[in-house]
């Protein structure tokens, strides 16, 4: 038996598939489908359509001493109406060269130290019409009015103030809150700039913090004002609470010279929650666990002495005394004459 090479078998199978009896009807169908699509496309290109186009905006020829406070939007959405063929040509050309309007700053500069320039819908439509064929009708565009504001280098350096709240979780505490940079350059008209003492961030809430946090925040936007930089970083140092137990003595106050207080036990355990940074700074000497002689006289006989702290150091919370009551004795002391 003679073997047929694989390449020849593949060629034969392809030839049978394309030119066999079964494929003839498929090829005829595909031919008429292509012809129908061509007629439909020609008809569609002759119909009139509405189409939305994005047109980029650029402000050109800005003098070196001019600072833009409010700039133009990046683009304008334009709805146009024309034949499909004309719109298709525009879209193809837009692939290679994006539609763009260059607005000459010098044509709107009135020489003032600061100004807000308004480009009317009429002027904007006139600029847009240059981008399209004469047969193309501009139906609408948004925004329909352009604005930009500038000043000629008037600025001040002002401190940044936070406009928000910072809270830690129950097991943590806020060690520090800072902003970086702590001051920014502010560009604005003189009448506005002279009334400003500080710059504020946008309102914010940082809640339930459990670890050091750095968050970028925008400065509060105001009309005709520009910040450099326009963002700042809020840096929050977060510490954690830890628990500590010390042995504190019970002290008697205002006792007569011949009397002395003795408690059983003489010292009690004081457990408290303290900031981690102050753990080693707190000792028994910082607590005053005392009772007065007058209070003991009012205490019923054969009852225990309830313990209360007269003072606690700063940064300490959730204080617990164990035991909370002790047995006591008022002891007579011999005094020299």
MIZA-489255 format. One record per residue (C-alpha): residue number from 0; chain; x, y, z. Coordinates in nm, 4 decimals. Example, Ala and Ser with C-alpha at 12.3 -4.5 7.8 and 13.67 -1.06 7.14 Angstrom:
<pts>
+-----+---+----------+----------+----------+
:   k : c :        u :        v :        w :
+-----+---+----------+----------+----------+
:   0 : A :   1.2300 :  -0.4500 :   0.7800 :
:   1 : A :   1.3670 :  -0.1060 :   0.7140 :
+-----+---+----------+----------+----------+
</pts>
This chain:
<pts>
+-----+---+----------+----------+----------+
:   k : c :        u :        v :        w :
+-----+---+----------+----------+----------+
:   0 : A :   0.0000 :   0.0000 :   0.0000 :
:   1 : A :   0.1341 :   0.3426 :  -0.1021 :
:   2 : A :   0.1210 :   0.6063 :   0.1750 :
:   3 : A :   0.0100 :   0.9598 :   0.0833 :
:   4 : A :   0.2198 :   1.2355 :   0.2498 :
:   5 : A :   0.0402 :   1.4278 :   0.5226 :
:   6 : A :   0.0792 :   1.7655 :   0.3449 :
:   7 : A :  -0.0915 :   1.6299 :   0.0339 :
:   8 : A :  -0.3756 :   1.4845 :   0.2407 :
:   9 : A :  -0.4307 :   1.8204 :   0.4081 :
:  10 : A :  -0.4295 :   2.0014 :   0.0710 :
:  11 : A :  -0.6844 :   1.7575 :  -0.0705 :
:  12 : A :  -0.9128 :   1.7909 :   0.2311 :
:  13 : A :  -0.8997 :   2.1726 :   0.2046 :
:  14 : A :  -0.9724 :   2.1618 :  -0.1678 :
:  15 : A :  -1.2722 :   1.9347 :  -0.1124 :
:  16 : A :  -1.4024 :   2.1619 :   0.1606 :
:  17 : A :  -1.3833 :   2.4780 :  -0.0515 :
:  18 : A :  -1.4786 :   2.3441 :  -0.3926 :
:  19 : A :  -1.6813 :   2.0366 :  -0.3111 :
:  20 : A :  -2.0530 :   2.0049 :  -0.3772 :
:  21 : A :  -2.1457 :   2.0805 :  -0.0168 :
:  22 : A :  -1.9422 :   2.4018 :   0.0012 :
:  23 : A :  -2.0870 :   2.5515 :  -0.3165 :
:  24 : A :  -2.4093 :   2.6626 :  -0.1494 :
:  25 : A :  -2.2170 :   2.8145 :   0.1455 :
:  26 : A :  -1.9941 :   3.0190 :  -0.0859 :
:  27 : A :  -2.2978 :   3.1497 :  -0.2758 :
:  28 : A :  -2.4645 :   3.2444 :   0.0533 :
:  29 : A :  -2.1544 :   3.4286 :   0.1766 :
:  30 : A :  -2.1239 :   3.6161 :  -0.1535 :
:  31 : A :  -2.4793 :   3.7487 :  -0.1401 :
:  32 : A :  -2.4375 :   3.8283 :   0.2306 :
:  33 : A :  -2.1325 :   4.0426 :   0.1485 :
:  34 : A :  -2.3209 :   4.2170 :  -0.1342 :
:  35 : A :  -2.6168 :   4.2859 :   0.0972 :
:  36 : A :  -2.3865 :   4.4252 :   0.3642 :
:  37 : A :  -2.2243 :   4.6525 :   0.1072 :
:  38 : A :  -2.5617 :   4.7928 :  -0.0030 :
:  39 : A :  -2.6652 :   4.8409 :   0.3598 :
:  40 : A :  -2.3400 :   5.0212 :   0.4392 :
:  41 : A :  -2.3796 :   5.2569 :   0.1407 :
:  42 : A :  -2.7358 :   5.3327 :   0.2471 :
:  43 : A :  -2.6306 :   5.3892 :   0.6074 :
:  44 : A :  -2.3479 :   5.6256 :   0.5110 :
:  45 : A :  -2.5965 :   5.8382 :   0.3200 :
:  46 : A :  -2.8341 :   5.8633 :   0.6167 :
:  47 : A :  -2.8105 :   6.1485 :   0.8700 :
:  48 : A :  -2.6902 :   6.0736 :   1.2238 :
:  49 : A :  -2.6255 :   6.2491 :   1.5519 :
:  50 : A :  -2.2796 :   6.1756 :   1.6888 :
:  51 : A :  -2.0931 :   6.2858 :   2.0030 :
:  52 : A :  -1.7301 :   6.3944 :   1.9729 :
:  53 : A :  -1.4806 :   6.4787 :   2.2481 :
:  54 : A :  -1.2805 :   6.7920 :   2.1655 :
:  55 : A :  -0.9687 :   6.8638 :   2.3742 :
:  56 : A :  -0.9005 :   7.2145 :   2.5033 :
:  57 : A :  -0.5628 :   7.3826 :   2.5352 :
:  58 : A :  -0.4720 :   7.7303 :   2.6600 :
:  59 : A :  -0.1674 :   7.8555 :   2.4698 :
:  60 : A :   0.0781 :   8.1472 :   2.4819 :
:  61 : A :   0.0566 :   8.1963 :   2.8607 :
:  62 : A :   0.3105 :   8.4583 :   2.9808 :
:  63 : A :   0.5708 :   8.3402 :   3.2321 :
:  64 : A :   0.4442 :   8.5759 :   3.5074 :
:  65 : A :   0.0858 :   8.4466 :   3.4847 :
:  66 : A :  -0.0423 :   8.1820 :   3.7254 :
:  67 : A :  -0.3600 :   7.9974 :   3.6273 :
:  68 : A :  -0.5940 :   7.9696 :   3.9263 :
:  69 : A :  -0.8915 :   7.8032 :   3.7570 :
:  70 : A :  -0.7977 :   7.6384 :   3.4299 :
:  71 : A :  -1.0113 :   7.5262 :   3.1374 :
:  72 : A :  -1.1807 :   7.1844 :   3.1479 :
:  73 : A :  -0.9807 :   6.9167 :   2.9647 :
:  74 : A :  -1.2408 :   6.8721 :   2.6908 :
:  75 : A :  -1.5816 :   6.9655 :   2.5512 :
:  76 : A :  -1.8467 :   6.7098 :   2.4504 :
:  77 : A :  -1.9922 :   6.8133 :   2.1145 :
:  78 : A :  -2.3015 :   6.6575 :   1.9527 :
:  79 : A :  -2.2959 :   6.7003 :   1.5719 :
:  80 : A :  -2.5324 :   6.5995 :   1.2897 :
:  81 : A :  -2.4292 :   6.5034 :   0.9370 :
:  82 : A :  -2.4291 :   6.2215 :   0.6832 :
:  83 : A :  -2.2724 :   5.8985 :   0.8032 :
:  84 : A :  -1.9983 :   5.9184 :   0.5382 :
:  85 : A :  -1.8863 :   6.2637 :   0.6566 :
:  86 : A :  -1.8922 :   6.1574 :   1.0209 :
:  87 : A :  -1.6950 :   5.8433 :   0.9368 :
:  88 : A :  -1.4279 :   6.0530 :   0.7643 :
:  89 : A :  -1.4033 :   6.2765 :   1.0707 :
:  90 : A :  -1.3708 :   5.9780 :   1.3055 :
:  91 : A :  -1.0960 :   5.8221 :   1.0927 :
:  92 : A :  -0.8974 :   6.1459 :   1.0818 :
:  93 : A :  -0.9515 :   6.1846 :   1.4563 :
:  94 : A :  -0.7634 :   5.8574 :   1.5112 :
:  95 : A :  -0.4441 :   6.0091 :   1.3691 :
:  96 : A :  -0.4950 :   6.3669 :   1.4898 :
:  97 : A :  -0.7194 :   6.4211 :   1.7907 :
:  98 : A :  -0.9690 :   6.7080 :   1.7671 :
:  99 : A :  -0.8293 :   6.9980 :   1.9682 :
: 100 : A :  -0.9008 :   7.3679 :   2.0186 :
: 101 : A :  -0.6077 :   7.5927 :   2.1071 :
: 102 : A :  -0.7250 :   7.9090 :   2.2847 :
: 103 : A :  -0.4801 :   8.1977 :   2.2658 :
: 104 : A :  -0.4413 :   8.3504 :   2.6127 :
: 105 : A :  -0.3266 :   8.6864 :   2.4729 :
: 106 : A :  -0.6633 :   8.7409 :   2.3002 :
: 107 : A :  -0.8388 :   8.7395 :   2.6375 :
: 108 : A :  -0.5710 :   8.9053 :   2.8527 :
: 109 : A :  -0.6960 :   9.2470 :   2.9648 :
: 110 : A :  -0.3721 :   9.3384 :   3.1401 :
: 111 : A :  -0.5209 :   9.3177 :   3.4907 :
: 112 : A :  -0.3266 :   9.1746 :   3.7830 :
: 113 : A :  -0.6004 :   8.9169 :   3.8267 :
: 114 : A :  -0.9111 :   8.8354 :   3.6263 :
: 115 : A :  -1.1723 :   8.5727 :   3.5476 :
: 116 : A :  -1.2191 :   8.5178 :   3.1732 :
: 117 : A :  -1.5489 :   8.3912 :   3.0325 :
: 118 : A :  -1.5708 :   8.2453 :   2.6806 :
: 119 : A :  -1.9313 :   8.2749 :   2.5672 :
: 120 : A :  -2.1308 :   7.9990 :   2.3922 :
: 121 : A :  -2.1184 :   8.2049 :   2.0702 :
: 122 : A :  -1.7371 :   8.2279 :   2.0732 :
: 123 : A :  -1.7027 :   7.8607 :   2.1659 :
: 124 : A :  -1.9316 :   7.7492 :   1.8829 :
: 125 : A :  -1.7304 :   7.9590 :   1.6390 :
: 126 : A :  -1.4106 :   7.7852 :   1.7517 :
: 127 : A :  -1.5716 :   7.4406 :   1.7318 :
: 128 : A :  -1.7116 :   7.4913 :   1.3830 :
: 129 : A :  -1.3560 :   7.5122 :   1.2433 :
: 130 : A :  -1.3011 :   7.1464 :   1.3293 :
: 131 : A :  -1.5868 :   7.0056 :   1.1219 :
: 132 : A :  -1.6953 :   7.0002 :   0.7602 :
: 133 : A :  -1.9121 :   7.2830 :   0.6295 :
: 134 : A :  -2.2101 :   7.0448 :   0.6074 :
: 135 : A :  -2.1801 :   6.9383 :   0.9724 :
: 136 : A :  -2.4302 :   7.1008 :   1.2066 :
: 137 : A :  -2.3359 :   7.1443 :   1.5733 :
: 138 : A :  -2.6419 :   7.0413 :   1.7738 :
: 139 : A :  -2.5126 :   7.1100 :   2.1250 :
: 140 : A :  -2.1988 :   7.1139 :   2.3404 :
: 141 : A :  -2.1234 :   7.0928 :   2.7098 :
: 142 : A :  -2.0064 :   7.2798 :   2.8968 :
: 143 : A :  -2.1539 :   7.5584 :   2.6879 :
: 144 : A :  -1.9484 :   7.8303 :   2.8598 :
: 145 : A :  -1.5753 :   7.8188 :   2.9384 :
: 146 : A :  -1.4092 :   7.9985 :   3.2288 :
: 147 : A :  -1.0539 :   8.0394 :   3.3494 :
: 148 : A :  -0.8984 :   8.2688 :   3.6095 :
: 149 : A :  -0.5445 :   8.3927 :   3.6555 :
: 150 : A :  -0.3248 :   8.6360 :   3.8434 :
: 151 : A :   0.0197 :   8.7742 :   3.7844 :
: 152 : A :   0.2283 :   8.6093 :   4.0505 :
: 153 : A :   0.0468 :   8.7355 :   4.3625 :
: 154 : A :   0.0984 :   8.4761 :   4.6330 :
: 155 : A :   0.1506 :   8.4142 :   5.0032 :
: 156 : A :   0.2782 :   8.1220 :   5.2052 :
: 157 : A :   0.0112 :   8.0199 :   5.4576 :
: 158 : A :  -0.0041 :   7.7442 :   5.7217 :
: 159 : A :  -0.2241 :   7.4388 :   5.6680 :
: 160 : A :  -0.4982 :   7.3661 :   5.9218 :
: 161 : A :  -0.6787 :   7.0336 :   5.9539 :
: 162 : A :  -1.0558 :   7.0331 :   5.9150 :
: 163 : A :  -1.1579 :   6.6926 :   6.0449 :
: 164 : A :  -1.1475 :   6.4444 :   6.3312 :
: 165 : A :  -0.8972 :   6.1743 :   6.4212 :
: 166 : A :  -0.9928 :   5.8954 :   6.6624 :
: 167 : A :  -0.8215 :   5.5747 :   6.7668 :
: 168 : A :  -0.9787 :   5.2390 :   6.8440 :
: 169 : A :  -1.0547 :   5.1482 :   7.2045 :
: 170 : A :  -0.7237 :   4.9632 :   7.2446 :
: 171 : A :  -0.5191 :   5.2493 :   7.0983 :
: 172 : A :  -0.4567 :   5.6181 :   7.1466 :
: 173 : A :  -0.3435 :   5.9084 :   6.9284 :
: 174 : A :   0.0211 :   5.9986 :   6.9907 :
: 175 : A :   0.0567 :   6.2784 :   6.7363 :
: 176 : A :  -0.1114 :   6.4412 :   6.4375 :
: 177 : A :   0.0892 :   6.6401 :   6.1848 :
: 178 : A :   0.0520 :   6.7644 :   5.8282 :
: 179 : A :   0.3176 :   6.7582 :   5.5557 :
: 180 : A :   0.3909 :   7.0112 :   5.4190 :
: 181 : A :   0.2721 :   7.2335 :   5.7021 :
: 182 : A :   0.2433 :   7.5378 :   5.4722 :
: 183 : A :   0.1639 :   7.5968 :   5.1036 :
: 184 : A :   0.1860 :   7.8737 :   4.8459 :
: 185 : A :  -0.1497 :   8.0384 :   4.7806 :
: 186 : A :  -0.2227 :   8.2240 :   4.4561 :
: 187 : A :  -0.5314 :   8.4459 :   4.4520 :
: 188 : A :  -0.6531 :   8.7972 :   4.3730 :
: 189 : A :  -0.5161 :   9.0562 :   4.6140 :
: 190 : A :  -0.8616 :   9.1253 :   4.7620 :
: 191 : A :  -0.8972 :   8.7569 :   4.8521 :
: 192 : A :  -0.5358 :   8.6918 :   4.9479 :
: 193 : A :  -0.5268 :   8.9753 :   5.2033 :
: 194 : A :  -0.8155 :   8.8219 :   5.4016 :
: 195 : A :  -0.6597 :   8.4737 :   5.4362 :
: 196 : A :  -0.4680 :   8.3620 :   5.7455 :
: 197 : A :  -0.4571 :   7.9861 :   5.6873 :
: 198 : A :  -0.5498 :   7.7111 :   5.4427 :
: 199 : A :  -0.7871 :   7.4280 :   5.5419 :
: 200 : A :  -0.8160 :   7.0709 :   5.4235 :
: 201 : A :  -1.1342 :   6.9178 :   5.2930 :
: 202 : A :  -1.3479 :   6.7780 :   5.5797 :
: 203 : A :  -1.2422 :   6.4278 :   5.6805 :
: 204 : A :  -1.2932 :   6.1597 :   5.9459 :
: 205 : A :  -1.0233 :   5.9104 :   6.0418 :
: 206 : A :  -1.1874 :   5.6685 :   6.2826 :
: 207 : A :  -1.0952 :   5.3481 :   6.4657 :
: 208 : A :  -0.7226 :   5.3821 :   6.3927 :
: 209 : A :  -0.5108 :   5.0980 :   6.5271 :
: 210 : A :  -0.1750 :   5.1666 :   6.3604 :
: 211 : A :   0.0290 :   5.4660 :   6.2366 :
: 212 : A :  -0.1519 :   5.6183 :   5.9382 :
: 213 : A :  -0.0540 :   5.8447 :   5.6489 :
: 214 : A :  -0.3418 :   5.9783 :   5.4380 :
: 215 : A :  -0.3344 :   6.2184 :   5.1422 :
: 216 : A :  -0.5907 :   6.4968 :   5.1612 :
: 217 : A :  -0.7045 :   6.7684 :   4.9197 :
: 218 : A :  -0.7037 :   7.1300 :   5.0313 :
: 219 : A :  -1.0446 :   7.2937 :   5.0428 :
: 220 : A :  -1.1338 :   7.4332 :   4.7004 :
: 221 : A :  -1.2362 :   7.7943 :   4.6756 :
: 222 : A :  -1.3182 :   8.0077 :   4.3769 :
: 223 : A :  -1.0251 :   8.2005 :   4.2264 :
: 224 : A :  -0.7731 :   8.0341 :   4.4609 :
: 225 : A :  -0.4916 :   7.7978 :   4.3669 :
: 226 : A :  -0.2662 :   7.6044 :   4.6043 :
: 227 : A :   0.0836 :   7.4761 :   4.5406 :
: 228 : A :   0.0814 :   7.1911 :   4.6250 :
: 229 : A :  -0.2921 :   7.1180 :   4.6112 :
: 230 : A :  -0.2613 :   6.8094 :   4.8363 :
: 231 : A :  -0.1070 :   6.7457 :   5.1762 :
: 232 : A :  -0.0337 :   6.4341 :   5.3816 :
: 233 : A :  -0.1909 :   6.3839 :   5.7232 :
: 234 : A :   0.0410 :   6.1787 :   5.9438 :
: 235 : A :  -0.1086 :   6.0197 :   6.2556 :
: 236 : A :   0.1052 :   5.8489 :   6.5183 :
: 237 : A :  -0.0902 :   5.5743 :   6.6974 :
: 238 : A :   0.0140 :   5.3982 :   7.0181 :
: 239 : A :  -0.1472 :   5.1121 :   7.2055 :
: 240 : A :  -0.2717 :   5.0699 :   7.5606 :
: 241 : A :  -0.1234 :   4.8069 :   7.7874 :
: 242 : A :  -0.2168 :   4.6858 :   8.1331 :
: 243 : A :   0.0045 :   4.7222 :   8.4406 :
: 244 : A :  -0.0289 :   4.6203 :   8.8056 :
: 245 : A :   0.1547 :   4.7819 :   9.0974 :
: 246 : A :   0.1407 :   4.7310 :   9.4752 :
: 247 : A :   0.0267 :   5.0499 :   9.6496 :
: 248 : A :   0.0168 :   5.1126 :  10.0300 :
: 249 : A :  -0.2977 :   5.2345 :  10.2054 :
: 250 : A :  -0.2266 :   5.5670 :  10.3790 :
: 251 : A :  -0.4117 :   5.7255 :  10.6720 :
: 252 : A :  -0.4523 :   6.1034 :  10.6614 :
: 253 : A :  -0.5331 :   6.3551 :  10.9366 :
: 254 : A :  -0.4702 :   6.1008 :  11.2136 :
: 255 : A :  -0.3928 :   6.2312 :  11.5655 :
: 256 : A :  -0.0312 :   6.1927 :  11.6718 :
: 257 : A :  -0.1195 :   5.9101 :  11.9136 :
: 258 : A :  -0.3108 :   5.7046 :  11.6589 :
: 259 : A :  -0.2030 :   5.5116 :  11.3525 :
: 260 : A :  -0.3842 :   5.3220 :  11.0776 :
: 261 : A :  -0.2959 :   4.9623 :  11.0058 :
: 262 : A :  -0.4599 :   4.7684 :  10.7224 :
: 263 : A :  -0.4637 :   4.3990 :  10.6415 :
: 264 : A :  -0.3102 :   4.3640 :  10.3886 :
: 265 : A :  -0.0850 :   4.6700 :  10.4129 :
: 266 : A :  -0.0605 :   4.6937 :  10.0329 :
: 267 : A :  -0.3161 :   4.6207 :   9.7603 :
: 268 : A :  -0.2868 :   4.5530 :   9.3887 :
: 269 : A :  -0.3789 :   4.8450 :   9.1617 :
: 270 : A :  -0.4325 :   4.7390 :   8.7994 :
: 271 : A :  -0.4780 :   5.0015 :   8.5315 :
: 272 : A :  -0.4572 :   5.0699 :   8.1591 :
: 273 : A :  -0.1727 :   5.2971 :   8.0491 :
: 274 : A :  -0.0327 :   5.4300 :   7.7261 :
: 275 : A :   0.2532 :   5.2148 :   7.5988 :
: 276 : A :   0.4885 :   5.5119 :   7.5896 :
: 277 : A :   0.4350 :   5.5778 :   7.9619 :
: 278 : A :   0.4430 :   5.2198 :   8.0861 :
: 279 : A :   0.7805 :   5.2530 :   8.2627 :
: 280 : A :   0.7079 :   5.6048 :   8.3901 :
: 281 : A :   0.4171 :   5.5074 :   8.6170 :
: 282 : A :   0.5000 :   5.3689 :   8.9631 :
: 283 : A :   0.3292 :   5.3170 :   9.3002 :
: 284 : A :   0.4327 :   5.6669 :   9.4121 :
: 285 : A :   0.1984 :   5.8143 :   9.1484 :
: 286 : A :  -0.1118 :   5.6763 :   9.3232 :
: 287 : A :  -0.2594 :   5.8035 :   9.6512 :
: 288 : A :  -0.4686 :   5.5306 :   9.8110 :
: 289 : A :  -0.5769 :   5.6948 :  10.1364 :
: 290 : A :  -0.8527 :   5.7440 :  10.3894 :
: 291 : A :  -0.8962 :   6.0166 :  10.6496 :
: 292 : A :  -0.9398 :   5.9772 :  11.0230 :
: 293 : A :  -1.2751 :   6.1573 :  10.9978 :
: 294 : A :  -1.4030 :   5.9066 :  10.7422 :
: 295 : A :  -1.3057 :   5.6166 :  10.9644 :
: 296 : A :  -1.4975 :   5.7621 :  11.2576 :
: 297 : A :  -1.8106 :   5.7562 :  11.0409 :
: 298 : A :  -1.7459 :   5.4019 :  10.9270 :
: 299 : A :  -1.9693 :   5.1427 :  11.1047 :
: 300 : A :  -1.7947 :   4.9203 :  11.3600 :
: 301 : A :  -1.6798 :   4.5761 :  11.2556 :
: 302 : A :  -1.6999 :   4.6733 :  10.8853 :
: 303 : A :  -1.4248 :   4.6730 :  10.6301 :
: 304 : A :  -1.2567 :   4.9806 :  10.4883 :
: 305 : A :  -1.3637 :   5.0516 :  10.1250 :
: 306 : A :  -1.0650 :   5.1670 :   9.9223 :
: 307 : A :  -1.0721 :   5.4656 :   9.6914 :
: 308 : A :  -0.7972 :   5.6444 :   9.5020 :
: 309 : A :  -0.7503 :   6.0070 :   9.5991 :
: 310 : A :  -0.5504 :   6.0780 :   9.2808 :
: 311 : A :  -0.4308 :   5.8998 :   8.9668 :
: 312 : A :  -0.1567 :   6.0000 :   8.7223 :
: 313 : A :  -0.2357 :   6.1421 :   8.3810 :
: 314 : A :  -0.2789 :   5.8896 :   8.0994 :
: 315 : A :  -0.4135 :   5.6159 :   8.3287 :
: 316 : A :  -0.7637 :   5.4696 :   8.2942 :
: 317 : A :  -0.9759 :   5.1672 :   8.3890 :
: 318 : A :  -0.8263 :   5.1504 :   8.7376 :
: 319 : A :  -0.9156 :   4.8438 :   8.9467 :
: 320 : A :  -0.8219 :   4.7828 :   9.3134 :
: 321 : A :  -0.7867 :   4.4297 :   9.4500 :
: 322 : A :  -0.9057 :   4.3742 :   9.7116 :
: 323 : A :  -1.1496 :   4.6666 :   9.7017 :
: 324 : A :  -1.2022 :   4.6441 :  10.0826 :
: 325 : A :  -0.9554 :   4.5663 :  10.3605 :
: 326 : A :  -0.9658 :   4.4948 :  10.7314 :
: 327 : A :  -0.8198 :   4.7736 :  10.9403 :
: 328 : A :  -0.7196 :   4.8673 :  11.2902 :
: 329 : A :  -0.6725 :   5.2070 :  11.4534 :
: 330 : A :  -0.3681 :   5.1532 :  11.6680 :
: 331 : A :  -0.2787 :   5.3540 :  11.9804 :
: 332 : A :   0.0767 :   5.4797 :  11.9652 :
: 333 : A :   0.2782 :   5.5820 :  12.2707 :
: 334 : A :   0.3976 :   5.9391 :  12.2377 :
: 335 : A :   0.6834 :   6.0923 :  12.4385 :
: 336 : A :   0.5947 :   6.3713 :  12.6772 :
+-----+---+----------+----------+----------+
</pts>
